[in-house]
Amino acid sequence: MPPNKSMDSNLLDSLPADEELVAAKNVITSFIAALKNYALYPAEHAICRKSVTNAFTSLDVFLNDRYALRLDIEKDRILFQKEVIHQGRHSEMDPAFLLFRDGIRWLEFKKGFELSSMESFFNILNYHRNPLEETEGDLVSGLWEANLENLGYKAVDIYWEGEPIIDFSQQNVKDNEDHGVKPTEDEKDELAKVALPFMNNASRELTSEEMIKLQEMIHTDQYLDWTEDILDIVLVILLNEYEKESVEAELEFLKEELKETLAQGKFKYACKLLGSLRKIHRFCETKKPWAAPLLEHFFMSISSPGFLRVLLRIKPNIDPNQLKLFRKTLLFFPPEAILALGPILLKVRSPNIEYQIKEVIKFLANKDLRPLEKLLNSSEESLTRKLVYILGQLKGQKPIEVLLKMVHHSSETVREQALTALLDHDHQVLKKLFFLIEDDNQTIRKMMLDHLGQHRSELAESLILDYLDKRQYRYKDRKHLLACYQTLGRCGSTISIPFLKKALLNIGWLPGLTRSMHRRGAAFALTGLGLKEADATLSKASRSLFPSVRRACRKALETQK
């Protein structure tokens, strides 16, 4: 749609050029074609391979002289730089609907995105295309597990946001609990066709006695494994229920059954149950708004320490496939579950289970860091060490801010872990860490100095020069002082030479007790610089009339050999 003439100049300037807009539209067109072909043919079919290659080529053309392509996703359309480049429809064949449905709010393809990643991307889209098919996890968790390089995205919390996955729009089911409005018989027929194909017309509405019998059946050995039929029946019960008290009772029943299912290690059924409840929540947001908070409360209640303690009952020797299902099950939990999962890390008996819980905490913390930060502020040292390790793997400014607090922790091990995670960040972070060169822990001091001296750096050089010039030393600091000078020799440049020359040759510059330490340190730094001007200064100093100066030069040169 062309811009209106009344738009101000700033908005006009922000719109993409026609050529850029066409290129972005070509990418989306090729994406739609590929998604349709994946629905019709196996992934290895020649038609699918060709369509993926076409999509990759279109993206590569766009990225030829650009850094990235960011696509903003709305319910039924895709935007590029605020311009609509695709108007979609309510269908699993439409990328806008598919991505928005599972919580994706924007995608960003960066330069370097490879053909193999494009194939994986469409495999993931196709796998999670139809919510009525039995898939494990969702689109967001699929993208997270694939960890495709040069692909960025934003995902909202799919428990509390988004549009309903199951399309009941044609049923026109209206919920009005206050007025006692019930769905018509035709609406019930349509709903049952979608949710439970195997139920006949006479059994679609369950009475209270039938619900009690169903619960008894689930408790028997015959139905202990939560067969697919039982899960479908539970789904229909919740979808057809129009009384708040009944929904609350059913969710409480499901909560207890879920606990026992987790304890027995039957993660396939737990995963399917939570996935079904998530879909029901989306349906309720638009069709039964009074019921949506009840489902939100359910997810919060199963995230409590009292509930998740059941994970300690899981047998430690579960196989790799079960471990994968275990992780996918926990990915359905909201970020608040971190408060309960963290302490469990100290008690689980299996390293494999501990690792999966760490991965889940990392995933949930990427969605909302606040629960992890809250746990860090109140946990004991052994747990804090594990959480700081997880925190160090997160991206973004907020994790850095929390890690900077952790370098002030009373535990030396915690400080070490936080420092390790922070050292490779930008200059502003390094400035905030510099005080650690005087940490009480020798390992931490060495870590800081080793990092500062790993290569030539104007920032590191200026920080150390300022520190050496202004810091007042005592004789017991001689080893630390010498280490600082040696670090300056590794990171410094010609800028340091006047200071080092003064420290080596100017006898009256320093108090007597620290004078020899500075002379020796300056000689070591000049040797480490490896510059002609530095070598000339050393050569001149080695012929000094003062024996202490000559001695400092000699020791530095001997060390170099």
Summary of the structure (lengths in Angstrom):
residues: 561
radius of gyration: 32.0
end to end distance: 73.2
largest distance: 111.4
contacts: 1722
relative contact order: 0.04
helix: 66%
strand: 5%
